[in-house]
Amino acid sequence: MEKLEKIGVRWKRSTFEQRIKELKDYKATFGNYEVPSNIGTRDLCDWCHNIRIFCRLFEKIGKEKAGEYRMNSERIRMLKEIGFEWSAYK
């Protein structure tokens, strides 16, 4: 990755707030947060999977756990506020 960055490759990462907006848009369209990986939503699906893991780790150990997205109480509150589904499928 470092070699690619040296020649100008830039990695675009969505912010937590951008992903929350994508989730809201997804729910407005499909009525749930069960984001599949097969309809052009693979990135969002993977993000949701990781967020569920990070939230479980945060709640289990009671402190921030480093990852691609750092989890904290404020982010958990934001997810709860939009009604995020903590299980992938009901």
C-alpha positions as CSV (number, residue, x, y, z in Angstrom):
1,M,0.0,0.0,0.0
2,E,2.8,2.4,0.9
3,K,4.3,2.0,-2.6
4,L,1.0,2.8,-4.2
5,E,0.5,5.8,-2.0
6,K,4.0,7.1,-3.0
7,I,2.9,7.1,-6.7
8,G,-0.3,9.0,-5.9
9,V,-2.9,6.4,-5.2
10,R,-5.4,7.8,-2.7
11,W,-7.7,5.6,-0.7
12,K,-11.2,6.9,-0.2
13,R,-12.8,6.0,3.1
14,S,-16.3,7.0,4.1
15,T,-16.7,8.7,7.4
16,F,-18.9,7.3,10.1
17,E,-21.5,10.0,9.4
18,Q,-21.5,9.3,5.7
19,R,-22.2,5.6,6.4
20,I,-25.0,6.6,8.8
21,K,-26.5,8.6,5.9
22,E,-26.1,5.6,3.5
23,L,-27.8,3.4,6.1
24,K,-30.7,5.8,6.4
25,D,-31.0,6.0,2.6
26,Y,-30.9,2.2,2.4
27,K,-33.7,1.8,5.0
28,A,-35.8,4.5,3.2
29,T,-35.6,2.3,0.1
30,F,-35.8,-1.2,1.5
31,G,-37.4,-0.7,4.9
32,N,-34.7,-2.4,7.0
33,Y,-31.0,-2.4,7.8
34,E,-30.4,-6.0,6.4
35,V,-27.9,-4.8,3.8
36,P,-27.0,-7.7,1.4
37,S,-23.8,-8.1,-0.4
38,N,-25.2,-8.9,-3.8
39,I,-27.0,-5.8,-5.0
40,G,-24.1,-3.3,-5.3
41,T,-24.1,-2.7,-1.6
42,R,-21.1,-4.9,-0.6
43,D,-19.1,-2.0,1.0
44,L,-22.1,-1.0,3.2
45,C,-22.8,-4.7,4.0
46,D,-19.2,-5.2,5.1
47,W,-19.3,-1.9,7.1
48,C,-22.5,-3.1,9.0
49,H,-20.9,-6.4,9.7
50,N,-17.8,-4.7,11.1
51,I,-19.8,-2.2,13.1
52,R,-21.7,-5.0,14.8
53,I,-18.4,-6.7,15.8
54,F,-16.9,-3.4,17.0
55,C,-20.0,-2.7,19.1
56,R,-19.9,-6.1,20.7
57,L,-16.2,-5.7,21.5
58,F,-16.8,-2.2,22.9
59,E,-19.7,-3.4,25.1
60,K,-17.7,-6.5,26.2
61,I,-14.5,-4.7,27.2
62,G,-16.0,-1.3,28.0
63,K,-13.5,0.8,26.2
64,E,-12.7,1.9,22.7
65,K,-11.4,-0.8,20.4
66,A,-9.3,0.3,17.5
67,G,-10.3,-0.8,14.1
68,E,-11.0,0.8,10.7
69,Y,-13.7,2.7,12.5
70,R,-13.2,3.4,16.2
71,M,-16.2,2.6,18.3
72,N,-17.3,4.8,21.2
73,S,-20.5,5.6,23.2
74,E,-21.5,8.5,20.8
75,R,-21.4,6.2,17.7
76,I,-23.4,3.5,19.5
77,R,-25.9,6.2,20.5
78,M,-26.1,7.4,16.8
79,L,-26.7,3.8,15.7
80,K,-29.4,3.2,18.3
81,E,-31.0,6.5,17.4
82,I,-31.6,5.4,13.8
83,G,-32.9,2.0,14.9
84,F,-29.9,0.1,13.6
85,E,-30.5,-3.7,13.7
86,W,-27.8,-5.4,15.9
87,S,-28.4,-8.8,14.3
88,A,-27.8,-9.2,10.6
89,Y,-31.1,-10.9,10.0
90,K,-34.2,-11.5,12.0
